[in-house]
Amino acid sequence: MTTPLATETIVTGRPTVRRRNPFRRPATSLVRHVLLIALALAMLYPVIWMVVSSLRPNDEIFRDPSIVPDSFEVSNYVDGWNALAFPFNVYMWNSALIVIGCIIGNLVSCSLAAYAFARLHFSGKRFWFAVMLLSIMLPIHVIIVPQYVLFSQLGWINTFLPLIVPKLLATDAFFIFLMVQFIRGIPKELDEAARIDGAGHPRIFLQIILPLMVPALATTAIFTFIWTWNDFFSQLIFLTKPELYTVPLALRSFEDAQSTTNYAQMFAMSVVSLIPIFLIFLFGQKFLIKGIATTGIK
């Protein structure tokens, strides 16, 4: 005797038909979703714990590892905002200035370099493209010393110039490669049609290629924002004056080796510093996925 829920095989004059359990697929999907949710919660636990700890008294943070607060100390945000030498908005403004300069620099310089590699023909093109790709493997610790010597001789230490000017020279090879892959996916027939109408390379780049590169440009802008906003090492090297500190340097200033560190205030300002990154990723996620999916990086 068979039941409608059991898997059964019906033999007729036709090919064998196998009926599947209608509840097997939903059950598998349910298990998969439960595992994904559990994994997501495990990955988000440190962030959730930091948010909860920012609302606890400083002496209770490391006593209770749970994410259920017993009390809410909203004053941690108010006190943390004014705990350092300058209000925290000064450090956020400094980071914003550097981020804006780096985004503009990368968008302009990397797009021009990518167009040259993808569309122009010049001597040693493959060699210089290979050199550009090899520069991706260079860690910043290798070039930071000569950069510091150069910028020190130029008198740029304790200014934002060492952090912004290199971006105007297409030093981020990753974004050049990303845009080159995107431009190579644009049909060359568009260039040829524009050239028949008398357009040169500047007009082709500005009126044809650049409008079609919006996903790649958005991806570059989002990655540049996140990497620059979170950058600590470079900003620590070139910025030593407290009034020029950025958000990562300001958060580091909450730690005091000679007295008790107020972790509650530090976590509170850490939560504040994560808000811009969260908003940028939330509203730019569509462009980020589209930009990566259409550049050949799969």
C-alpha positions in Angstrom: 0.0 0.0 0.0 1.3 3.4 -0.9 0.7 6.8 0.5 0.7 10.1 -1.4 3.6 11.4 0.8 5.9 8.5 0.1 8.1 8.3 -2.9 6.8 5.7 -5.3 7.5 4.4 -8.8 4.7 3.7 -11.2 5.4 1.2 -13.9 3.3 1.5 -17.0 3.8 1.2 -20.7 5.4 4.6 -20.6 8.8 5.5 -19.1 9.1 5.2 -15.4 7.7 8.2 -13.5 9.1 8.9 -10.0 7.0 11.0 -7.6 8.9 13.0 -5.1 7.9 13.8 -1.6 6.3 17.3 -1.7 7.6 18.1 1.8 11.3 17.2 1.0 12.1 20.4 -0.8 10.6 22.8 1.8 12.4 20.9 4.5 15.7 21.2 2.8 15.2 24.9 2.2 14.2 25.4 5.8 17.4 23.7 7.1 19.5 25.7 4.7 17.9 29.0 5.8 18.3 28.1 9.5 22.0 27.3 9.0 22.5 30.6 7.1 20.8 32.6 9.8 22.9 30.9 12.5 26.1 31.6 10.6 25.0 35.2 10.0 24.3 35.7 13.7 27.7 34.2 14.6 29.4 36.7 12.2 27.4 39.6 13.5 27.9 38.8 17.1 31.0 41.0 17.6 29.2 44.0 16.0 26.0 43.4 18.1 28.1 43.0 21.2 29.9 46.3 20.5 26.6 48.1 20.1 25.2 46.6 23.3 28.5 47.4 25.2 28.3 51.0 24.1 25.1 51.3 26.2 26.6 49.6 29.3 28.6 51.2 32.2 32.3 50.9 31.6 32.9 48.5 34.5 30.3 46.0 33.3 31.4 45.6 29.7 33.7 42.6 30.2 31.8 41.0 33.0 28.9 40.0 30.8 29.5 38.6 27.3 25.7 38.5 26.5 24.0 40.8 24.0 21.1 41.6 26.4 21.9 44.8 28.3 20.7 45.2 31.8 20.8 49.0 31.6 21.1 51.7 28.9 23.8 54.3 29.4 23.0 56.7 26.6 25.3 59.2 28.2 28.2 57.2 26.7 27.5 58.7 23.3 27.3 62.2 24.7 30.4 61.9 26.8 32.4 60.1 24.1 31.6 62.8 21.6 33.4 65.3 23.7 35.9 63.1 25.5 39.0 63.9 23.4 40.8 67.2 22.7 38.3 68.1 20.0 34.6 67.1 19.5 34.2 63.9 17.5 32.6 65.8 14.6 36.1 67.4 13.9 37.6 63.9 13.3 34.7 62.8 11.1 35.0 66.0 9.1 38.7 65.3 8.6 38.0 61.8 7.4 35.2 63.1 5.1 37.6 65.5 3.4 40.2 62.8 2.8 37.6 60.4 1.5 36.1 62.9 -0.9 39.6 63.8 -2.2 40.5 60.1 -2.7 37.2 59.3 -4.4 37.6 62.2 -6.9 41.2 61.3 -7.5 40.5 57.6 -8.1 37.6 58.2 -10.4 39.4 60.7 -12.6 42.9 59.2 -12.8 41.9 55.5 -12.8 39.3 56.0 -15.5 41.7 57.8 -17.7 44.4 55.2 -17.3 41.9 52.4 -17.9 40.7 54.0 -21.1 44.3 54.3 -22.3 45.0 50.6 -21.6 41.7 49.4 -23.1 41.4 51.6 -26.2 44.7 53.3 -27.1 47.6 51.7 -28.9 51.1 52.8 -27.7 54.6 51.3 -27.5 55.1 48.9 -24.5 51.4 48.7 -23.7 51.4 45.1 -22.6 54.6 45.6 -20.6 53.2 48.6 -18.6 49.9 46.8 -18.1 51.8 43.9 -16.6 53.8 46.3 -14.4 50.6 47.9 -13.3 49.2 44.5 -12.3 52.4 43.5 -10.5 52.1 46.7 -8.3 48.9 45.2 -6.8 51.1 42.7 -4.9 53.2 45.4 -3.3 52.2 45.9 0.3 52.1 49.5 1.6 54.8 48.8 4.1 57.3 48.5 1.2 56.6 52.0 -0.2 55.7 53.9 3.0 59.3 54.8 3.9 60.2 56.4 0.5 56.8 58.1 0.4 57.5 59.6 3.9 60.9 60.8 2.8 59.5 62.4 -0.3 56.5 64.0 1.3 58.7 65.2 4.2 61.0 67.0 1.8 58.0 68.6 0.1 56.7 69.8 3.5 53.5 67.8 3.3 53.7 66.0 6.7 50.7 66.9 8.9 48.6 67.8 5.9 46.1 65.8 3.9 48.1 66.0 0.7 50.1 62.7 1.2 46.8 60.9 1.5 45.0 62.6 -1.5 47.6 63.5 -4.1 48.8 59.9 -4.9 45.2 59.1 -5.8 45.3 61.7 -8.5 48.2 59.7 -10.1 46.3 56.4 -10.5 48.2 54.5 -7.9 45.3 52.1 -7.2 46.0 49.4 -9.8 43.0 47.3 -8.7 40.6 50.0 -9.8 42.4 50.5 -13.1 42.2 46.7 -13.8 38.5 46.7 -12.8 37.7 49.6 -15.3 39.8 48.1 -18.0 37.8 44.9 -17.9 34.6 47.0 -18.0 35.7 49.1 -20.9 36.7 46.0 -22.9 33.1 44.8 -22.6 31.8 47.9 -24.3 31.5 47.3 -28.1 34.1 49.0 -30.2 31.6 49.8 -32.8 30.4 52.7 -30.7 33.9 54.2 -30.8 34.1 53.7 -34.6 30.7 55.3 -35.1 31.8 58.3 -33.1 35.1 58.5 -34.9 33.2 58.6 -38.3 31.3 61.6 -36.9 34.7 63.3 -36.3 35.0 62.6 -32.5 38.4 62.2 -31.0 39.5 60.3 -28.0 38.5 63.0 -25.4 35.0 63.2 -26.9 34.7 59.4 -27.1 35.8 59.0 -23.5 33.6 61.8 -22.1 30.4 61.2 -24.1 30.4 57.5 -24.8 32.6 55.5 -22.5 32.2 57.4 -19.3 28.4 57.4 -19.2 28.5 53.6 -19.7 31.0 53.1 -16.9 28.6 54.2 -14.1 28.6 50.7 -12.4 32.4 50.5 -12.4 32.7 54.1 -11.2 30.2 53.4 -8.4 32.1 50.3 -7.4 35.4 52.3 -7.3 33.7 55.1 -5.2 32.3 52.6 -2.7 35.5 50.6 -2.2 37.5 53.8 -2.0 35.2 55.2 0.6 35.4 52.1 2.8 39.1 51.6 2.5 40.0 55.2 3.1 37.5 55.7 6.0 39.0 52.6 7.7 42.6 53.4 6.9 44.7 53.6 10.0 48.3 52.9 9.1 48.8 55.7 6.5 47.0 58.3 8.5 49.0 57.4 11.6 52.3 58.0 9.6 51.4 61.3 8.0 49.2 62.9 10.6 50.5 63.6 14.1 48.6 66.8 15.1 45.4 66.1 17.1 43.4 68.6 15.2 44.1 66.6 12.0 43.2 63.2 13.4 40.8 61.1 11.4 38.2 58.7 12.9 40.6 55.7 13.2 43.2 57.8 14.9 40.6 59.4 17.2 39.3 55.9 18.3 42.9 54.9 19.0 43.2 58.0 21.3 40.6 56.6 23.6 43.1 53.9 24.8 45.3 55.2 27.6 48.3 53.1 28.8 48.6 55.1 32.0 45.0 55.1 33.2 41.8 53.2 32.8 40.5 53.1 29.3 36.9 54.1 28.9 35.8 51.3 26.5 32.1 52.3 26.7 32.8 55.7 25.1 35.2 54.2 22.6 32.5 51.6 21.6 29.9 54.4 21.3 32.1 56.4 18.9 32.9 53.2 17.0 29.2 52.7 16.4 28.9 56.3 15.2 31.9 55.8 12.8 30.2 52.7 11.3 27.0 54.6 10.4 28.5 56.2 7.2 29.9 52.9 6.0 26.6 51.1 6.6 24.7 53.8 4.7 27.1 53.8 1.8 27.0 50.0 1.5 23.2 49.9 1.9 22.4 52.4 -0.8 25.3 51.4 -3.1 24.9 47.7 -2.9 23.1 47.5 -6.2 25.8 49.4 -8.1 28.5 47.4 -6.3 27.1 44.0 -7.4 26.5 45.2 -10.9 29.9 46.8 -11.2 31.7 43.6 -10.1 29.5 41.3 -12.1 30.1 43.2 -15.4 33.9 43.6 -15.2 34.9 40.0 -15.8 35.9 39.4 -12.1 33.7 36.3 -11.5 
